[in-house]
Amino acid sequence: MGTAASHFFAYVSRLRWIKRWGLMRNAIEENVATHSWEVATLAHALALIRNRHFGGQVSADRIAAAALYHDATEVITGDMPTPVKYHSRVMREAFGDIEHKAAGELLALLPDDLREDFAPYVRESGLPAAEKELIKAADRLSAWLKCQAEIRAGNQEFEPAASQIRRRLEQDALPEVDYFLRVFAPSYDQPLDNLLGEA
């Protein structure tokens, strides 16, 4: 077939070495690969909840795949802490440009005939607004769950972030997020024996 070797997946696999929450003391280390997996499962769940309970018609499978790649550019840029990334309009625009260029560099690692297939996932630009909305909601939900885990571990440093993220989730007012918070989130506070029904 004659296709040249591609470094794309070897490069993306290095997301496991990119640590998140770099400006904060962490009781529980988190890397971008683990976060991306969690965002994908949460986004998939939110999509199914929307379709089942709130009249949605979104592609849960496409949303899950896009969520897996939603932070792929961080293998080039690193994880930019939110307070830095959103510090000012200038910072937001500059980082947006950097992310755009990083996405282009990642896509360039793929064989030519696959770039168009991967572009909507790496860039998220080709996704419908409703799908991008659910991925963003899952990203926030994942961040809130991380904050809760840190607080349970006795790390008060995450309390302000938890409050800010929860307020944002409430402002967004997505019914599928509210459903998840009511039905699934309380179990995250439980010890393993309780989850296994051995309370």
Secondary structure, DSSP 8 states (H G I E B T S, - for coil): -------HHHHHGGGGG-BS-TTS--SS--BHHHHHHHHHHHHHHHHHHHHHHS-----HHHHHHHHHTTTTTHHHH----HHHHTSSHHHHHHHHHHHHHHHHHHHHTS-HHHHHHHHHHHH-TTS-HHHHHHHHHHHHHHHHHHHHHHHHTT-GGGHHHHHHHHHHHHHHT-HHHHHHHHHTGGGGGS-HHHHTT--
